[in-house]
Amino acid sequence: MPFIIVNTNADVEVSQNMLDDFSNLAVEVLGKQKNFISVMINPKQKMLFGESLQNIGALVEFKSIGFGDKRPLLAAKIKELAVKHFKAQDLFVGIEFVDMSAQNVSHDGKLMK
């Protein structure tokens, strides 16, 4: 049940390809089913990275029920996607991993526990 939210100051239009790339990451690395993954990309945000509004970056919140030992791999791949899709500078890609408890997550009106 991964939820992936990307906020970026990049001046881009969100494409199906961008959304698919982030969704496929959860499928490939975590083995999650695609129909349980939600992705939201918020471009053109007013964001300060370093000392300048001109620095391009992304803040990513990745929530999932369990990550195992996959956080380092996910961090590297998310950074690669931010560079690819947003032209983000490596230094300005921040990621928060949130390990959700299944008893606090619902899909189709039912708890995941």
N, C-alpha and C positions, 0 to 999 in steps of 0.2 A: 504494500500500500504506500509506495513512495510518493511524497509530495515534493516537487522541485520548484522553487521560486527563484527567479533570477532578476535582479535589479541592476540596470546598467545605464550609464550616461551616454552610451554609444547612440549615434543618430542613425539607427537602422530600422527597417521594417521587419517585423516578426514574420518568418516564413514557416511553412510546414516542415521544411528541411531542418530548421533550427530546433523546432519542437521535437521532431523525430529523433534528432541526434541526442538530445538530453534524455528522452524517454528510453531510447535504445541502450543508453549507458546503464540504466537500472536493470534492464533485461539481461544484458551481456555480463555485467560484473556481479550483480546480486542475484541473478536468476529469478527475478520477479516476473510475474505475468503482466504483459503489456496492458491488458484491460483494467488493471488495478493502479496504473501509474497516472499521475496528474502533473502537468508541467505548465508553468506560467512564466512568461518573459515580459518584463516591464522595461522597455527601452526609453531613451530620451529623458531620463530622470535628472534632476538637478542634484549632482553628487560631487563631493570634493574628495579627491584622491591625492595624498601628499599635500602639496601647497597650492594646487591649481585645479580649477574646474576644467581645464583643457586636458588633463590626464585622463585617459580612457581606462575604465576598470569595470568590475562587476562584483556585486555582493550576492552570494548564493546561499540559500537555505535549503538543505537537503534533509528531509525527514523520512525515516523508514522504520519499520519494525525489524530491527537488527541490521547490523553492518558486518558482523564477523570481523575478520582482519582486513577488510577491503577498503578502509578509509584512505590509506596512502595511495592506492591505485586510483580510487575515485577522485581524490584531490588532484592528481596529475592529469587525469583525463578531463575533468571539469575545466581546469586551467587551459588545456589545449583547445577545448570547445570555445571558451571565452576569447581566446586569441584568434581562433579561426573565424568565428561569427561576428565578433564585436571589434576586432583589432585591439583588444584590451592589452595593456602592458602587464607582463607577468607579475610584477611587484604589486599590482593593484587588483588582484583577483583574490577576494576573501571568501571563505567557505565555512559555514557552520553546519556541522552534522548533528542531527537531533535523533536520538534513538527513542522511538515511541514505544510505549507499552501497548500491546495488543488490546488490552482491556479498555484503552482510551481511544481506540480508533474504530470508526464505523465505515462500512461500505454497504450500499444497498439496504440501509436501515438496520443492519445487523452488526454487532460488535465482532471484531476479528479474533477474539480470544478463543 
